[in-house]
Structure formats: C-alpha cells, structure tokens
C-alpha cells in the first residue's frame, strides 16, 4: 500500500523542515489520509497528522505501519467556533495543503515556534474557472495568504495557475521570526 505522492511544494522545500528547526514535531494540519505526513515521516521527521476524520487518520496509521514508520495522529475538529485547538509554540513546523478555515490562521501563527517553518498551499478565487472548490469560504482572495504572514520571513510565494490539472493556487513558505518584525519586503513569483 504505497501512500499517495506528496505535494510538489513540500518536496521542493522539505529541507527546511528536515534541518535547522527548533525542537518539536511538524504538524500536518487537516492532513487527511496523511500523504504529506507519511512522506515527511519516511524522511525521518517527527510528524503529527491531524484531521477530523477518524477514517482518514486510521488509513494514515495503517499506511505508516505498513511502511514501518512512526507517525502520530490526532483527531480534532479544527472548525469549532471560538476555540484554539492548537497548542501555543507546540510545533517546529506546520504544513497545510488544500485547506482553508480563516478563523484558524491566528492559531496557526501561535502554534509555530519562533524560527519554525510554515508551508501553506490552497486554492484562490480563480479556481472557480476550473471546478471545485467554489465556496468562497474555501478560496483565498488575491494576496490574502501573503498578507496574513507579512511580518514573517517569506522564503517563497506564488499565486497563480498551476498546470496538470489546471488549478488556481497560492503557495507560501515562510519562517516565523524570533522577534516581532514589521512588514518585510517580499519577492513575489508570478
């Protein structure tokens, strides 16, 4: 049972998650059946895959056992209004792929330790041209993702159309600063 291939963005920037991080696990937020978490665990990272689907997490654990790797799973509903399910400074890195719940953004920022890494990729409003998702609650406005993390050290940012299959995405790779900073200049790939 081979796990589904990880995100190309994760592969491209995985070295940031595999070295020079503060101690602690990496959180795969809304990680489903664990395609990205499993890949990181195979590379030796300590990973927590969280999702609200018990079935998806059970599948992830079975795949981890088959691969002979250790990976923690955490069943949690991330969308309970007025709650912060993420421990403050609990993770050396957080990865988020194809998931957006705006009220969780401040929680994600607090959950990453200073010096930690965030890799975030999800759909933009332009995705409506290509299909689902279409719900505006699940689609980023132009510049929205970058704006949330403008005080962080931005390593990579892309907003546009990715091929095969065509999809409208925003990608952000950033490091949480050790001290509070004002907005930093950003190099934007388009």
N, C-alpha and C positions, 0 to 999 in steps of 0.2 A: 504494500500500500504506500505508494510514493505520495508525498504531500504536493499540493498544487504549487506551481512555481511562485516564488516571492515577487514582490513588486520590483520592477527595474530600478526605481528610485532608491529603494532600500539597498539593493545590490551596489549601486553606484556610490552610496555614501556610508556603507556598512562599517568601513574602517573607523569612522568617527564614533560608532557605538561599541567597537571592539577594543579600543585602546584610549588612554588618556581621559577617562571619565572618573567622576567621583565614585566612591564605592556605592554599590546598591544595584538592584535589579533594573531591567528595562521593561517598561510596561507596553504591551500591545493593546491599545485601547479599542474596544469593540472589535476584537480580533477574530471573532467567529471561530471557524474550524482550525485556525492557527497557522495559515500558510506562511505568514511572515515570522511569527514567533518560533515556529519549528525550525525555519531556516537559520535564524539567529542562534537558537539553542544548539543546532548542529555545528555552528562555528565556535561554540564554547561560551556563549553569553548566558548569563543568568536572566531568565525571562519569565514574566508573568503575563499570561494571556487572559484578558478579562472580556466578558461578554454577558449579556442577559440570557442567552440561550444555553440551557443545560445540555441540550442535544449536541450543539456545535462544540461545546467545551469537552464533552465526553469523546467526541470524534477526535478532537485535538489530542487528548490524553492517550487514546488508543494508538494514534499515529506516533506519538512520542515514544510509547512503549515498544512499538514495532521497530522504530529506529534506534532504540537503545539509548535515548537521551532523556535528560531530566528537564521538565518544564512545569511550572506551577500554573494552575488555572484558578480563576476567581469569578464566580457567578455573581454578577451585580447589575442592577438596573441603573444605568448612568443618567436616566432621564426623569428622576423623581424631583419635581419642582422644589426649590428651596433647600436642597441638600448638597453637600460636597462629599461624594463617596471616595475621593482620593486623598490619601494621607499627605500632609504638607511635607515637602522635601523627602518624599518617600522613594523617588526613583532617580536613577542616574540618567535615564533617557526615557522618552515616550515616543512611540510611533503610532500614527493614526492614518488609516487608509480607507477612503470611500465612506467616511462617516462625518456627520456634522450635527452637533447639538450646541447651538450658540451659548446657552447658559453655562455650559461646562468649560468654556475657554478660560475663565479666571481660575478654575480648579486645576486645569492642566498646567497653567503657568506656576501655580503654587506647588504642584506635585513634583516638579523637576528641581533637583538640587542645583545650586549655583555651579556653573561650569558644565552642567548637563546638556544633553542634545535633544532637540525635537525634530522629528521628521514627520511632516504632515502633507498629505495629498488627498484632495477631494474635488468634487465637481463644482463648476461655476454655472452661472445662469445661462451661459451659451450652450450648455448641454441639452437644453430643450430642442435644439435643432437636430440632435442625434437620437433622442429617445429618453428613456428613464435614467435617473430620476427627473421628475418635472416639478415636484413640490418645492416652492421657494424656500421652505424651512430647511431643505437639504441641499441648497445651491448657494454658493458664495457669490456675492456681488463683486464687481471689479475692485481689486485692491484690498478687499476686506481681510483676507488672511494675513497679508503683509502688514496691514495697519494694526492688527492685534499684537504683533510681535515687533513693532518698530523700535522698541527700546532694547531688543536683543541683538546679538551679533549674527547678522544674516550671512550665511555661507552660500546659499543657493536660493534663488526664487525664480519661478516660471509661472506664467499664466497664459494659457492659450490652448490650441488644439493639438492633441497627441494622436498619432496615426495607429491604425491596425488594432482594433477598430477605432474609427474617429471618435474622440471624446474630448469634451472641454474640461480642462483640469487646472487647478492651482497647486503648485508644489512649493513647500518651504522647508529648508533645512537651516536650523539656527541653534545657537548656543546661548544658554541663559548666562547673563553676565554675573560675575562675582560680586559686583556692586551695582547699585541702581545707576543707570545711564540715561541721558536724554536721547532723543531720536538720533539714530546713526544713518549716514548716507548708505544707500543700497544700490548695488549693481543689479539691474533687472534684465533677465534674459527674456526675449520675446521672439 
